[in-house]
Amino acid sequence: MSAALLTLTGTSIALLMTSLLLAFVAETSIEITRHVLLGVFGTFLNLLAHSLMIFYLIGKGKAIKEAVTEHGLGGDYVTRVSQIRAPVFTRATMAMTLTMIAAIVGASVDVQVLPSWPHATIALVAVAVNFYALLSEISALRGSSLVVDEVNKRLEDSPPA
């Protein structure tokens, strides 16, 4: 599941980057239309990817908490997994917010209400923050998997009740 989430997030960022690059070289209306379509699809995919990642990490944390409580395991597993996943919530939310703002401002550029530079600036920042969020997500997935492995090992080693 985590590989699928990372693939989804990576694909959305690649689409956003492609749209961004296309915006700087687009000369014809067809190229601009491609930029818009890639940007819109990349934005939707991005929102889906980060949202799924957040819910996946919430579910993993809940599963760890239930296992620890149900089997009376000592240790700081719940605290550790909470600390591991906490940065993702902030960073992924920031990435989604900036991506949505870039899309909304892009629509304003399309109808000639705003010049293109605010859209380009926000889009560049959004892509950078998306990379930062992706790195946080990779770290959180690795860290939470290690905690799950530790909990599972403790459950295997403990005698059945």
C-alpha positions in Angstrom: 0.0 0.0 0.0 2.7 2.5 0.9 4.4 1.9 -2.5 1.2 2.7 -4.3 0.8 5.9 -2.2 4.3 7.0 -3.0 3.8 6.2 -6.7 0.6 8.3 -6.7 2.2 11.2 -4.9 5.3 11.0 -7.2 3.1 10.9 -10.3 1.1 13.9 -9.2 4.3 15.9 -8.6 5.7 14.8 -12.0 2.5 16.1 -13.6 2.7 19.4 -11.8 6.3 19.8 -12.8 5.5 18.9 -16.4 2.7 21.4 -16.4 5.0 24.1 -14.9 7.7 23.5 -17.4 5.2 23.5 -20.3 3.9 26.8 -19.1 7.4 28.4 -19.6 7.8 27.0 -23.2 4.2 27.1 -24.4 3.7 29.1 -27.5 0.6 27.8 -29.1 -2.9 27.5 -27.7 -2.7 23.7 -27.9 0.4 23.8 -25.6 -1.3 26.2 -23.2 -4.3 23.8 -23.2 -2.0 20.9 -22.4 -0.5 23.0 -19.5 -4.0 23.6 -18.1 -5.1 20.0 -18.5 -1.9 18.6 -16.9 -2.2 21.2 -14.1 -5.8 20.4 -13.3 -5.3 16.6 -13.4 -2.0 16.9 -11.4 -3.8 19.1 -8.8 -6.7 16.6 -8.4 -4.2 13.7 -8.2 -2.1 15.6 -5.7 -5.0 16.3 -3.4 -6.0 12.6 -3.6 -2.5 11.3 -3.0 -1.7 13.5 0.0 -5.1 12.9 1.6 -4.8 9.2 1.2 -1.3 9.3 2.7 -2.6 11.2 5.7 -5.5 8.7 6.3 -3.1 5.8 5.8 -0.8 7.1 8.5 -3.8 7.8 10.8 -4.9 4.2 10.3 -1.4 2.8 10.9 -1.2 4.8 14.2 -4.6 3.6 15.3 -3.7 0.0 14.5 -0.6 0.3 16.6 -2.5 1.9 19.5 -5.1 -0.9 19.4 -2.5 -3.6 19.3 -0.6 -2.1 22.2 -3.7 -1.6 24.3 -5.3 -5.0 23.4 -2.1 -7.0 24.2 -0.9 -4.8 27.1 2.4 -4.1 25.5 4.7 -1.8 27.3 6.8 0.7 25.4 6.5 4.0 23.7 5.2 2.7 20.4 2.2 5.0 20.2 4.2 8.1 21.1 6.9 7.2 18.6 4.5 6.6 15.7 2.7 9.9 16.5 6.0 11.8 16.4 7.0 10.0 13.2 3.8 10.9 11.3 3.2 14.4 12.7 5.3 16.3 10.2 3.5 14.7 7.3 0.2 16.2 8.4 1.5 19.8 8.4 3.6 19.4 5.3 1.1 17.5 3.2 -1.6 20.0 4.1 0.7 22.9 3.2 1.5 21.2 -0.2 -2.2 20.6 -0.9 -3.1 24.2 0.0 -0.4 25.7 -2.2 -1.3 23.4 -5.1 -4.9 24.5 -4.8 -4.0 28.2 -4.6 -1.8 27.8 -7.7 -4.6 26.2 -9.6 -7.1 28.9 -8.5 -4.8 31.7 -9.4 -4.1 29.9 -12.7 -7.7 30.1 -13.5 -7.6 33.9 -12.8 -4.7 34.1 -15.3 -6.6 32.2 -17.9 -9.5 34.7 -17.8 -7.0 37.5 -17.7 -7.9 38.8 -14.3 -4.3 38.4 -13.0 -0.9 38.5 -14.6 1.0 35.2 -14.9 3.8 35.9 -12.5 1.8 35.3 -9.2 0.6 32.0 -10.7 4.1 31.0 -11.7 5.6 32.0 -8.3 3.0 30.1 -6.3 3.3 27.1 -8.6 7.1 27.0 -8.2 6.7 27.1 -4.4 4.0 24.5 -4.5 6.2 22.0 -6.4 9.0 22.6 -3.9 6.8 22.1 -0.9 5.3 19.0 -2.5 8.8 17.5 -2.8 9.4 18.4 0.9 6.1 16.7 1.8 7.1 13.7 -0.2 10.4 13.3 1.6 8.5 13.6 4.9 6.0 10.9 3.8 8.8 8.6 2.8 10.4 9.1 6.2 7.1 8.6 8.0 6.3 5.4 6.1 9.7 3.9 6.9 9.6 4.9 10.5 6.0 3.7 11.1 6.9 0.4 9.4 9.7 -0.1 11.8 7.4 0.5 14.7 4.9 -1.9 13.3 7.7 -4.5 12.9 8.7 -4.0 16.5 5.1 -4.4 17.7 4.6 -7.5 15.6 7.8 -9.0 16.9 6.7 -8.4 20.5 3.3 -10.0 19.7 5.0 -13.1 18.2 7.4 -13.4 21.2 4.7 -13.0 23.8 2.8 -16.1 24.9 -0.9 -16.2 23.9 -3.4 -15.1 26.5 
